[in-house]
Amino acid sequence: MNFLKFIIKNPFRRKNSAILSLVGIAIGIIVIVALGGITNGLTNSFENSLHAGGADF
């Protein structure tokens, strides 16, 4: 049995499952990128508020 052929054909046999898996992976990637952006924004905001108050670190 050719496993590459099996790997390529299998997702198309169960289309709903394949679509849900891809949507889940996409949502996970979007959440990770969004949390990274939020973390950077909060860090910059915290540093700006410290510098505005006259604190040096």
C-alpha distance matrix in Angstrom:
0.0 3.8 6.0 9.0 8.4 8.0 11.1 13.0 12.7 13.5 17.1 18.0 17.4 20.1 22.5 25.4 23.6 22.3 25.9 27.5 25.5 26.4 30.0 30.2 29.0 31.6 34.3 33.7 34.0 37.1 38.7 38.2 39.7 42.6 43.4 43.6 46.0 48.1 48.3 49.5 52.0 53.4 53.8 55.6 57.8 58.7 59.6 61.6 63.6 64.3 65.6 67.6 69.3 70.4 68.1 66.7 63.8
3.8 0.0 3.8 5.6 5.5 6.5 8.9 10.4 11.0 12.3 15.5 16.5 16.7 19.4 21.3 24.3 22.6 20.8 24.2 26.1 23.9 24.4 28.0 28.4 26.9 29.2 32.2 31.6 31.6 34.7 36.5 35.9 37.2 40.1 41.2 41.1 43.4 45.7 46.0 46.9 49.4 51.0 51.3 52.9 55.3 56.3 57.0 59.0 61.1 61.8 62.9 65.0 66.8 67.8 65.6 64.2 61.3
6.0 3.8 0.0 3.8 5.4 4.9 6.0 8.6 9.8 10.3 13.2 15.0 15.3 17.4 19.4 22.1 19.9 18.1 21.6 23.2 20.7 21.3 25.0 25.1 23.6 26.1 28.9 28.2 28.2 31.4 33.1 32.4 33.8 36.8 37.7 37.7 40.0 42.3 42.5 43.5 46.0 47.6 47.8 49.6 51.9 52.8 53.6 55.7 57.7 58.4 59.6 61.7 63.4 64.4 62.2 60.8 57.9
9.0 5.6 3.8 0.0 3.8 5.4 5.1 6.2 8.6 10.0 12.2 13.7 15.0 17.1 18.3 21.3 19.4 17.0 20.1 22.1 19.6 19.6 23.4 23.8 22.0 24.1 27.3 26.7 26.3 29.4 31.4 30.8 31.8 34.8 36.0 35.8 38.0 40.4 40.7 41.6 44.0 45.8 46.0 47.6 49.9 51.1 51.7 53.6 55.8 56.6 57.6 59.6 61.6 62.6 60.5 59.0 56.3
8.4 5.5 5.4 3.8 0.0 3.8 5.5 5.2 6.1 8.5 11.1 11.7 12.6 15.4 16.7 20.0 18.7 16.4 19.5 21.8 19.9 20.0 23.6 24.5 23.1 25.0 28.1 28.0 27.9 30.6 32.8 32.5 33.5 36.3 37.7 37.8 39.8 42.1 42.8 43.6 45.9 47.7 48.2 49.7 51.8 53.2 54.0 55.7 57.8 58.9 59.9 61.7 63.7 64.9 62.9 61.6 59.0
8.0 6.5 4.9 5.4 3.8 0.0 3.8 5.5 5.2 5.8 9.2 10.4 10.5 13.0 14.9 17.9 16.2 14.5 17.9 19.8 17.9 18.6 22.2 22.7 21.7 24.0 26.8 26.6 26.9 29.8 31.6 31.5 32.9 35.5 36.7 37.0 39.2 41.2 41.9 43.1 45.3 46.8 47.5 49.2 51.2 52.4 53.4 55.2 57.1 58.1 59.4 61.2 63.0 64.3 62.2 61.1 58.4
11.1 8.9 6.0 5.1 5.5 3.8 0.0 3.8 5.7 5.5 7.5 9.7 10.8 12.4 13.8 16.5 14.4 12.2 15.6 17.4 15.0 15.5 19.2 19.6 18.2 20.5 23.4 23.1 23.3 26.2 28.0 27.8 29.1 31.8 33.0 33.3 35.4 37.5 38.1 39.3 41.5 43.1 43.7 45.4 47.4 48.6 49.6 51.4 53.3 54.4 55.6 57.4 59.2 60.5 58.4 57.3 54.6
13.0 10.4 8.6 6.2 5.2 5.5 3.8 0.0 3.8 5.8 6.8 7.8 9.9 11.9 12.5 15.6 14.4 11.6 14.5 17.0 15.1 14.8 18.4 19.5 18.3 19.9 23.1 23.3 23.1 25.7 28.0 28.0 28.9 31.5 33.1 33.3 35.1 37.4 38.3 39.2 41.3 43.1 43.9 45.3 47.3 48.7 49.7 51.3 53.3 54.5 55.6 57.3 59.3 60.6 58.8 57.6 55.2
12.7 11.0 9.8 8.6 6.1 5.2 5.7 3.8 0.0 3.8 5.8 5.6 6.8 9.6 10.7 14.1 13.3 11.3 14.2 16.8 15.6 15.8 19.2 20.4 19.8 21.5 24.4 24.9 25.2 27.5 29.7 30.1 31.1 33.5 35.1 35.7 37.4 39.5 40.6 41.7 43.6 45.3 46.3 47.8 49.6 51.1 52.2 53.8 55.6 57.0 58.2 59.7 61.7 63.2 61.3 60.4 58.0
13.5 12.3 10.3 10.0 8.5 5.8 5.5 5.8 3.8 0.0 3.9 5.4 5.4 7.2 9.2 12.0 10.6 9.2 12.6 14.5 13.2 14.3 17.5 18.3 18.0 20.2 22.7 23.0 23.8 26.2 28.0 28.5 29.9 32.1 33.5 34.3 36.2 38.0 39.0 40.5 42.3 43.8 44.9 46.6 48.2 49.6 50.9 52.6 54.2 55.5 57.0 58.5 60.3 61.9 59.9 59.1 56.6
17.1 15.5 13.2 12.2 11.1 9.2 7.5 6.8 5.8 3.9 0.0 3.8 5.5 5.6 6.3 9.1 7.7 5.5 8.9 11.0 9.9 10.7 13.8 14.9 14.8 16.6 19.1 19.8 20.6 22.8 24.6 25.4 26.7 28.7 30.3 31.3 33.0 34.7 35.9 37.4 39.0 40.6 41.9 43.5 45.0 46.5 47.9 49.4 51.0 52.5 53.9 55.3 57.1 58.8 57.0 56.3 54.0
18.0 16.5 15.0 13.7 11.7 10.4 9.7 7.8 5.6 5.4 3.8 0.0 3.8 5.5 5.3 9.0 9.2 7.3 9.6 12.5 12.3 12.6 15.3 17.1 17.3 18.5 21.1 22.3 22.9 24.7 26.8 27.9 28.9 30.7 32.6 33.7 35.1 36.9 38.4 39.7 41.1 42.9 44.3 45.6 47.1 48.8 50.2 51.5 53.2 54.8 56.2 57.4 59.4 61.1 59.5 58.8 56.6
17.4 16.7 15.3 15.0 12.6 10.5 10.8 9.9 6.8 5.4 5.5 3.8 0.0 3.8 6.0 9.0 9.1 8.8 11.4 13.5 13.7 14.8 17.3 18.6 19.3 21.0 23.1 24.2 25.3 27.1 28.9 30.1 31.4 33.1 34.7 36.0 37.6 39.1 40.6 42.1 43.6 45.1 46.6 48.2 49.5 51.0 52.6 54.0 55.5 57.1 58.6 59.8 61.7 63.5 61.8 61.2 59.0
20.1 19.4 17.4 17.1 15.4 13.0 12.4 11.9 9.6 7.2 5.6 5.5 3.8 0.0 3.8 5.7 5.5 6.3 8.8 10.3 10.9 12.6 14.5 15.6 16.9 18.6 20.3 21.5 23.0 24.6 26.1 27.6 29.1 30.5 32.1 33.6 35.2 36.5 38.0 39.8 41.1 42.4 44.0 45.7 46.9 48.3 50.1 51.5 52.8 54.5 56.2 57.3 59.0 60.9 59.2 58.9 56.6
22.5 21.3 19.4 18.3 16.7 14.9 13.8 12.5 10.7 9.2 6.3 5.3 6.0 3.8 0.0 3.8 5.5 5.1 6.1 8.5 9.8 10.6 12.2 14.1 15.4 16.4 18.2 20.0 21.2 22.4 24.3 25.9 27.1 28.4 30.3 31.9 33.1 34.4 36.2 37.8 38.9 40.5 42.2 43.7 44.8 46.5 48.3 49.4 50.8 52.6 54.2 55.1 57.0 59.0 57.5 57.2 55.1
25.4 24.3 22.1 21.3 20.0 17.9 16.5 15.6 14.1 12.0 9.1 9.0 9.0 5.7 3.8 0.0 3.8 5.5 5.2 6.1 8.5 10.0 10.5 12.2 14.3 15.3 16.4 18.3 20.1 21.0 22.4 24.5 25.9 26.8 28.5 30.4 31.7 32.6 34.5 36.4 37.3 38.6 40.6 42.2 43.0 44.6 46.6 47.8 48.9 50.8 52.5 53.4 55.1 57.3 55.7 55.6 53.7
23.6 22.6 19.9 19.4 18.7 16.2 14.4 14.4 13.3 10.6 7.7 9.2 9.1 5.5 5.5 3.8 0.0 3.8 5.5 5.2 6.1 8.7 9.9 10.5 12.3 14.2 15.3 16.5 18.5 20.0 21.1 22.7 24.6 25.7 27.0 28.9 30.5 31.4 33.0 35.0 36.2 37.3 39.1 40.9 41.9 43.2 45.2 46.6 47.8 49.4 51.2 52.3 53.9 55.9 54.2 54.0 51.8
22.3 20.8 18.1 17.0 16.4 14.5 12.2 11.6 11.3 9.2 5.5 7.3 8.8 6.3 5.1 5.5 3.8 0.0 3.8 5.5 5.1 6.2 8.6 9.9 10.7 12.3 14.3 15.4 16.7 18.4 20.1 21.4 22.9 24.4 26.0 27.4 29.0 30.4 31.8 33.5 34.9 36.3 37.9 39.5 40.7 42.2 44.0 45.3 46.7 48.4 50.0 51.1 52.9 54.8 53.1 52.7 50.5
25.9 24.2 21.6 20.1 19.5 17.9 15.6 14.5 14.2 12.6 8.9 9.6 11.4 8.8 6.1 5.2 5.5 3.8 0.0 3.8 5.4 5.2 6.1 8.6 9.9 10.5 12.3 14.2 15.5 16.4 18.3 20.2 21.3 22.4 24.3 26.0 27.1 28.4 30.3 31.9 32.9 34.5 36.3 37.7 38.7 40.5 42.3 43.4 44.8 46.7 48.2 49.1 51.0 53.0 51.5 51.3 49.3
27.5 26.1 23.2 22.1 21.8 19.8 17.4 17.0 16.8 14.5 11.0 12.5 13.5 10.3 8.5 6.1 5.2 5.5 3.8 0.0 3.8 5.5 5.0 6.1 8.6 9.8 10.5 12.2 14.3 15.2 16.4 18.4 20.1 20.9 22.4 24.4 25.8 26.7 28.4 30.4 31.4 32.6 34.5 36.2 37.0 38.6 40.6 41.8 43.0 44.8 46.6 47.5 49.1 51.3 49.7 49.6 47.6
25.5 23.9 20.7 19.6 19.9 17.9 15.0 15.1 15.6 13.2 9.9 12.3 13.7 10.9 9.8 8.5 6.1 5.1 5.4 3.8 0.0 3.8 5.4 5.1 6.2 8.6 9.9 10.6 12.5 14.3 15.4 16.8 18.6 20.0 21.3 22.9 24.7 25.8 27.1 29.1 30.4 31.6 33.2 35.1 36.2 37.5 39.4 40.9 42.1 43.7 45.4 46.6 48.2 50.2 48.4 48.0 45.8
26.4 24.4 21.3 19.6 20.0 18.6 15.5 14.8 15.8 14.3 10.7 12.6 14.8 12.6 10.6 10.0 8.7 6.2 5.2 5.5 3.8 0.0 3.8 5.4 5.1 6.1 8.6 9.9 10.7 12.3 14.3 15.5 16.7 18.3 20.1 21.4 22.8 24.3 25.9 27.4 28.7 30.3 31.9 33.4 34.7 36.3 37.9 39.2 40.7 42.4 43.8 45.0 46.9 48.7 47.1 46.7 44.6
30.0 28.0 25.0 23.4 23.6 22.2 19.2 18.4 19.2 17.5 13.8 15.3 17.3 14.5 12.2 10.5 9.9 8.6 6.1 5.0 5.4 3.8 0.0 3.8 5.5 5.1 6.1 8.6 10.0 10.5 12.2 14.3 15.5 16.3 18.3 20.1 21.1 22.3 24.2 25.9 26.8 28.3 30.3 31.7 32.6 34.4 36.2 37.3 38.6 40.6 42.1 43.0 44.8 46.9 45.5 45.3 43.4
30.2 28.4 25.1 23.8 24.5 22.7 19.6 19.5 20.4 18.3 14.9 17.1 18.6 15.6 14.1 12.2 10.5 9.9 8.6 6.1 5.1 5.4 3.8 0.0 3.8 5.4 5.2 6.2 8.7 9.9 10.6 12.4 14.4 15.3 16.5 18.5 20.1 21.0 22.5 24.6 25.7 26.8 28.6 30.5 31.4 32.8 34.7 36.2 37.3 39.0 40.8 41.8 43.4 45.4 43.8 43.6 41.5
29.0 26.9 23.6 22.0 23.1 21.7 18.2 18.3 19.8 18.0 14.8 17.3 19.3 16.9 15.4 14.3 12.3 10.7 9.9 8.6 6.2 5.1 5.5 3.8 0.0 3.8 5.5 5.1 6.3 8.7 10.0 10.8 12.5 14.3 15.5 16.8 18.7 20.1 21.3 23.0 24.6 25.9 27.3 29.0 30.4 31.8 33.4 34.9 36.4 37.9 39.4 40.8 42.5 44.2 42.5 42.0 39.8
31.6 29.2 26.1 24.1 25.0 24.0 20.5 19.9 21.5 20.2 16.6 18.5 21.0 18.6 16.4 15.3 14.2 12.3 10.5 9.8 8.6 6.1 5.1 5.4 3.8 0.0 3.8 5.4 5.2 6.2 8.6 10.0 10.7 12.2 14.3 15.6 16.7 18.3 20.1 21.4 22.6 24.4 26.0 27.3 28.6 30.3 31.9 33.1 34.7 36.4 37.8 38.9 40.9 42.7 41.2 40.9 38.9
34.3 32.2 28.9 27.3 28.1 26.8 23.4 23.1 24.4 22.7 19.1 21.1 23.1 20.3 18.2 16.4 15.3 14.3 12.3 10.5 9.9 8.6 6.1 5.2 5.5 3.8 0.0 3.8 5.5 5.1 6.1 8.7 10.0 10.4 12.2 14.3 15.4 16.3 18.2 20.1 20.9 22.3 24.2 25.8 26.7 28.3 30.2 31.4 32.6 34.5 36.1 37.1 38.8 40.9 39.4 39.3 37.5
33.7 31.6 28.2 26.7 28.0 26.6 23.1 23.3 24.9 23.0 19.8 22.3 24.2 21.5 20.0 18.3 16.5 15.4 14.2 12.2 10.6 9.9 8.6 6.2 5.1 5.4 3.8 0.0 3.8 5.5 5.2 6.3 8.7 9.9 10.7 12.4 14.4 15.4 16.5 18.6 20.0 21.1 22.6 24.6 25.7 26.9 28.8 30.4 31.6 33.1 34.8 36.1 37.6 39.5 37.8 37.5 35.4
34.0 31.6 28.2 26.3 27.9 26.9 23.3 23.1 25.2 23.8 20.6 22.9 25.3 23.0 21.2 20.1 18.5 16.7 15.5 14.3 12.5 10.7 10.0 8.7 6.3 5.2 5.5 3.8 0.0 3.8 5.5 5.2 6.3 8.6 10.0 10.8 12.5 14.3 15.5 16.8 18.5 20.1 21.3 22.9 24.5 25.9 27.4 28.8 30.5 31.9 33.4 34.7 36.6 38.2 36.6 36.0 34.0
37.1 34.7 31.4 29.4 30.6 29.8 26.2 25.7 27.5 26.2 22.8 24.7 27.1 24.6 22.4 21.0 20.0 18.4 16.4 15.2 14.3 12.3 10.5 9.9 8.7 6.2 5.1 5.5 3.8 0.0 3.8 5.5 5.2 6.1 8.6 9.9 10.7 12.2 14.2 15.5 16.5 18.3 20.0 21.3 22.4 24.3 25.9 27.0 28.5 30.4 31.7 32.8 34.7 36.6 35.3 35.0 33.3
38.7 36.5 33.1 31.4 32.8 31.6 28.0 28.0 29.7 28.0 24.6 26.8 28.9 26.1 24.3 22.4 21.1 20.1 18.3 16.4 15.4 14.3 12.2 10.6 10.0 8.6 6.1 5.2 5.5 3.8 0.0 3.8 5.5 5.1 6.0 8.5 9.9 10.4 12.1 14.2 15.2 16.3 18.1 19.9 20.8 22.2 24.2 25.6 26.7 28.4 30.2 31.2 32.8 34.9 33.3 33.3 31.5
38.2 35.9 32.4 30.8 32.5 31.5 27.8 28.0 30.1 28.5 25.4 27.9 30.1 27.6 25.9 24.5 22.7 21.4 20.2 18.4 16.8 15.5 14.3 12.4 10.8 10.0 8.7 6.3 5.2 5.5 3.8 0.0 3.8 5.5 5.2 6.2 8.7 10.0 10.6 12.4 14.3 15.4 16.5 18.5 20.0 21.1 22.7 24.4 25.8 27.1 28.8 30.2 31.8 33.5 31.7 31.3 29.2
39.7 37.2 33.8 31.8 33.5 32.9 29.1 28.9 31.1 29.9 26.7 28.9 31.4 29.1 27.1 25.9 24.6 22.9 21.3 20.1 18.6 16.7 15.5 14.4 12.5 10.7 10.0 8.7 6.3 5.2 5.5 3.8 0.0 3.8 5.5 5.1 6.3 8.7 10.0 10.8 12.4 14.4 15.5 16.7 18.4 20.1 21.4 22.7 24.5 26.0 27.3 28.6 30.6 32.2 30.7 30.2 28.4
42.6 40.1 36.8 34.8 36.3 35.5 31.8 31.5 33.5 32.1 28.7 30.7 33.1 30.5 28.4 26.8 25.7 24.4 22.4 20.9 20.0 18.3 16.3 15.3 14.3 12.2 10.4 9.9 8.6 6.1 5.1 5.5 3.8 0.0 3.8 5.4 5.1 6.2 8.6 10.0 10.5 12.3 14.2 15.4 16.4 18.3 20.0 21.0 22.5 24.4 25.8 26.8 28.7 30.7 29.4 29.3 27.8
43.4 41.2 37.7 36.0 37.7 36.7 33.0 33.1 35.1 33.5 30.3 32.6 34.7 32.1 30.3 28.5 27.0 26.0 24.3 22.4 21.3 20.1 18.3 16.5 15.5 14.3 12.2 10.7 10.0 8.6 6.0 5.2 5.5 3.8 0.0 3.8 5.4 5.0 6.0 8.6 9.7 10.4 12.1 14.2 15.1 16.3 18.2 19.8 20.9 22.5 24.3 25.5 27.0 28.9 27.3 27.3 25.5
43.6 41.1 37.7 35.8 37.8 37.0 33.3 33.3 35.7 34.3 31.3 33.7 36.0 33.6 31.9 30.4 28.9 27.4 26.0 24.4 22.9 21.4 20.1 18.5 16.8 15.6 14.3 12.4 10.8 9.9 8.5 6.2 5.1 5.4 3.8 0.0 3.8 5.5 5.1 6.3 8.6 10.0 10.6 12.4 14.2 15.4 16.6 18.4 20.1 21.3 22.7 24.3 26.0 27.5 25.8 25.3 23.4
46.0 43.4 40.0 38.0 39.8 39.2 35.4 35.1 37.4 36.2 33.0 35.1 37.6 35.2 33.1 31.7 30.5 29.0 27.1 25.8 24.7 22.8 21.1 20.1 18.7 16.7 15.4 14.4 12.5 10.7 9.9 8.7 6.3 5.1 5.4 3.8 0.0 3.8 5.4 5.2 6.1 8.6 9.9 10.6 12.2 14.2 15.4 16.4 18.3 20.1 21.2 22.3 24.4 26.1 24.9 24.6 23.3
48.1 45.7 42.3 40.4 42.1 41.2 37.5 37.4 39.5 38.0 34.7 36.9 39.1 36.5 34.4 32.6 31.4 30.4 28.4 26.7 25.8 24.3 22.3 21.0 20.1 18.3 16.3 15.4 14.3 12.2 10.4 10.0 8.7 6.2 5.0 5.5 3.8 0.0 3.8 5.5 5.0 6.1 8.5 9.9 10.4 12.2 14.2 15.2 16.4 18.3 20.0 20.8 22.6 24.7 23.4 23.7 22.4
48.3 46.0 42.5 40.7 42.8 41.9 38.1 38.3 40.6 39.0 35.9 38.4 40.6 38.0 36.2 34.5 33.0 31.8 30.3 28.4 27.1 25.9 24.2 22.5 21.3 20.1 18.2 16.5 15.5 14.2 12.1 10.6 10.0 8.6 6.0 5.1 5.4 3.8 0.0 3.8 5.4 5.2 6.1 8.6 9.9 10.5 12.3 14.2 15.4 16.6 18.4 19.9 21.3 23.0 21.3 21.2 19.6
49.5 46.9 43.5 41.6 43.6 43.1 39.3 39.2 41.7 40.5 37.4 39.7 42.1 39.8 37.8 36.4 35.0 33.5 31.9 30.4 29.1 27.4 25.9 24.6 23.0 21.4 20.1 18.6 16.8 15.5 14.2 12.4 10.8 10.0 8.6 6.3 5.2 5.5 3.8 0.0 3.8 5.5 5.1 6.2 8.5 9.9 10.6 12.2 14.2 15.4 16.5 18.2 20.1 21.5 20.0 19.6 18.1
52.0 49.4 46.0 44.0 45.9 45.3 41.5 41.3 43.6 42.3 39.0 41.1 43.6 41.1 38.9 37.3 36.2 34.9 32.9 31.4 30.4 28.7 26.8 25.7 24.6 22.6 20.9 20.0 18.5 16.5 15.2 14.3 12.4 10.5 9.7 8.6 6.1 5.0 5.4 3.8 0.0 3.8 5.4 5.2 6.1 8.6 9.9 10.5 12.2 14.3 15.4 16.3 18.4 20.3 19.3 19.5 18.7
53.4 51.0 47.6 45.8 47.7 46.8 43.1 43.1 45.3 43.8 40.6 42.9 45.1 42.4 40.5 38.6 37.3 36.3 34.5 32.6 31.6 30.3 28.3 26.8 25.9 24.4 22.3 21.1 20.1 18.3 16.3 15.4 14.4 12.3 10.4 10.0 8.6 6.1 5.2 5.5 3.8 0.0 3.8 5.5 5.0 6.1 8.6 9.8 10.5 12.3 14.2 15.2 16.6 18.7 17.4 18.0 17.1
53.8 51.3 47.8 46.0 48.2 47.5 43.7 43.9 46.3 44.9 41.9 44.3 46.6 44.0 42.2 40.6 39.1 37.9 36.3 34.5 33.2 31.9 30.3 28.6 27.3 26.0 24.2 22.6 21.3 20.0 18.1 16.5 15.5 14.2 12.1 10.6 9.9 8.5 6.1 5.1 5.4 3.8 0.0 3.8 5.4 5.2 6.2 8.6 10.0 10.7 12.4 14.2 15.6 17.0 15.3 15.2 13.9
55.6 52.9 49.6 47.6 49.7 49.2 45.4 45.3 47.8 46.6 43.5 45.6 48.2 45.7 43.7 42.2 40.9 39.5 37.7 36.2 35.1 33.4 31.7 30.5 29.0 27.3 25.8 24.6 22.9 21.3 19.9 18.5 16.7 15.4 14.2 12.4 10.6 9.9 8.6 6.2 5.2 5.5 3.8 0.0 3.8 5.4 5.1 6.1 8.6 9.9 10.5 12.1 14.3 15.6 14.5 14.5 13.9
57.8 55.3 51.9 49.9 51.8 51.2 47.4 47.3 49.6 48.2 45.0 47.1 49.5 46.9 44.8 43.0 41.9 40.7 38.7 37.0 36.2 34.7 32.6 31.4 30.4 28.6 26.7 25.7 24.5 22.4 20.8 20.0 18.4 16.4 15.1 14.2 12.2 10.4 9.9 8.5 6.1 5.0 5.4 3.8 0.0 3.8 5.5 5.1 6.2 8.6 9.9 10.4 12.4 14.5 13.9 14.8 14.9
58.7 56.3 52.8 51.1 53.2 52.4 48.6 48.7 51.1 49.6 46.5 48.8 51.0 48.3 46.5 44.6 43.2 42.2 40.5 38.6 37.5 36.3 34.4 32.8 31.8 30.3 28.3 26.9 25.9 24.3 22.2 21.1 20.1 18.3 16.3 15.4 14.2 12.2 10.5 9.9 8.6 6.1 5.2 5.4 3.8 0.0 3.8 5.5 5.2 6.3 8.7 9.9 10.8 12.8 11.4 12.5 12.2
59.6 57.0 53.6 51.7 54.0 53.4 49.6 49.7 52.2 50.9 47.9 50.2 52.6 50.1 48.3 46.6 45.2 44.0 42.3 40.6 39.4 37.9 36.2 34.7 33.4 31.9 30.2 28.8 27.4 25.9 24.2 22.7 21.4 20.0 18.2 16.6 15.4 14.2 12.3 10.6 9.9 8.6 6.2 5.1 5.5 3.8 0.0 3.8 5.5 5.1 6.2 8.6 10.0 10.9 9.5 9.7 9.5
61.6 59.0 55.7 53.6 55.7 55.2 51.4 51.3 53.8 52.6 49.4 51.5 54.0 51.5 49.4 47.8 46.6 45.3 43.4 41.8 40.9 39.2 37.3 36.2 34.9 33.1 31.4 30.4 28.8 27.0 25.6 24.4 22.7 21.0 19.8 18.4 16.4 15.2 14.2 12.2 10.5 9.8 8.6 6.1 5.1 5.5 3.8 0.0 3.8 5.4 5.1 6.0 8.6 10.0 10.0 10.8 11.8
63.6 61.1 57.7 55.8 57.8 57.1 53.3 53.3 55.6 54.2 51.0 53.2 55.5 52.8 50.8 48.9 47.8 46.7 44.8 43.0 42.1 40.7 38.6 37.3 36.4 34.7 32.6 31.6 30.5 28.5 26.7 25.8 24.5 22.5 20.9 20.1 18.3 16.4 15.4 14.2 12.2 10.5 10.0 8.6 6.2 5.2 5.5 3.8 0.0 3.8 5.5 5.0 6.2 8.9 8.9 11.0 12.3
64.3 61.8 58.4 56.6 58.9 58.1 54.4 54.5 57.0 55.5 52.5 54.8 57.1 54.5 52.6 50.8 49.4 48.4 46.7 44.8 43.7 42.4 40.6 39.0 37.9 36.4 34.5 33.1 31.9 30.4 28.4 27.1 26.0 24.4 22.5 21.3 20.1 18.3 16.6 15.4 14.3 12.3 10.7 9.9 8.6 6.3 5.1 5.4 3.8 0.0 3.8 5.5 5.2 6.6 5.4 7.5 8.8
65.6 62.9 59.6 57.6 59.9 59.4 55.6 55.6 58.2 57.0 53.9 56.2 58.6 56.2 54.2 52.5 51.2 50.0 48.2 46.6 45.4 43.8 42.1 40.8 39.4 37.8 36.1 34.8 33.4 31.7 30.2 28.8 27.3 25.8 24.3 22.7 21.2 20.0 18.4 16.5 15.4 14.2 12.4 10.5 9.9 8.7 6.2 5.1 5.5 3.8 0.0 3.8 5.4 5.2 5.4 6.5 8.8
67.6 65.0 61.7 59.6 61.7 61.2 57.4 57.3 59.7 58.5 55.3 57.4 59.8 57.3 55.1 53.4 52.3 51.1 49.1 47.5 46.6 45.0 43.0 41.8 40.8 38.9 37.1 36.1 34.7 32.8 31.2 30.2 28.6 26.8 25.5 24.3 22.3 20.8 19.9 18.2 16.3 15.2 14.2 12.1 10.4 9.9 8.6 6.0 5.0 5.5 3.8 0.0 3.8 5.4 7.5 9.7 12.4
69.3 66.8 63.4 61.6 63.7 63.0 59.2 59.3 61.7 60.3 57.1 59.4 61.7 59.0 57.0 55.1 53.9 52.9 51.0 49.1 48.2 46.9 44.8 43.4 42.5 40.9 38.8 37.6 36.6 34.7 32.8 31.8 30.6 28.7 27.0 26.0 24.4 22.6 21.3 20.1 18.4 16.6 15.6 14.3 12.4 10.8 10.0 8.6 6.2 5.2 5.4 3.8 0.0 3.8 5.7 9.0 11.8
70.4 67.8 64.4 62.6 64.9 64.3 60.5 60.6 63.2 61.9 58.8 61.1 63.5 60.9 59.0 57.3 55.9 54.8 53.0 51.3 50.2 48.7 46.9 45.4 44.2 42.7 40.9 39.5 38.2 36.6 34.9 33.5 32.2 30.7 28.9 27.5 26.1 24.7 23.0 21.5 20.3 18.7 17.0 15.6 14.5 12.8 10.9 10.0 8.9 6.6 5.2 5.4 3.8 0.0 3.8 6.5 10.0
68.1 65.6 62.2 60.5 62.9 62.2 58.4 58.8 61.3 59.9 57.0 59.5 61.8 59.2 57.5 55.7 54.2 53.1 51.5 49.7 48.4 47.1 45.5 43.8 42.5 41.2 39.4 37.8 36.6 35.3 33.3 31.7 30.7 29.4 27.3 25.8 24.9 23.4 21.3 20.0 19.3 17.4 15.3 14.5 13.9 11.4 9.5 10.0 8.9 5.4 5.4 7.5 5.7 3.8 0.0 3.8 6.7
66.7 64.2 60.8 59.0 61.6 61.1 57.3 57.6 60.4 59.1 56.3 58.8 61.2 58.9 57.2 55.6 54.0 52.7 51.3 49.6 48.0 46.7 45.3 43.6 42.0 40.9 39.3 37.5 36.0 35.0 33.3 31.3 30.2 29.3 27.3 25.3 24.6 23.7 21.2 19.6 19.5 18.0 15.2 14.5 14.8 12.5 9.7 10.8 11.0 7.5 6.5 9.7 9.0 6.5 3.8 0.0 3.8
63.8 61.3 57.9 56.3 59.0 58.4 54.6 55.2 58.0 56.6 54.0 56.6 59.0 56.6 55.1 53.7 51.8 50.5 49.3 47.6 45.8 44.6 43.4 41.5 39.8 38.9 37.5 35.4 34.0 33.3 31.5 29.2 28.4 27.8 25.5 23.4 23.3 22.4 19.6 18.1 18.7 17.1 13.9 13.9 14.9 12.2 9.5 11.8 12.3 8.8 8.8 12.4 11.8 10.0 6.7 3.8 0.0
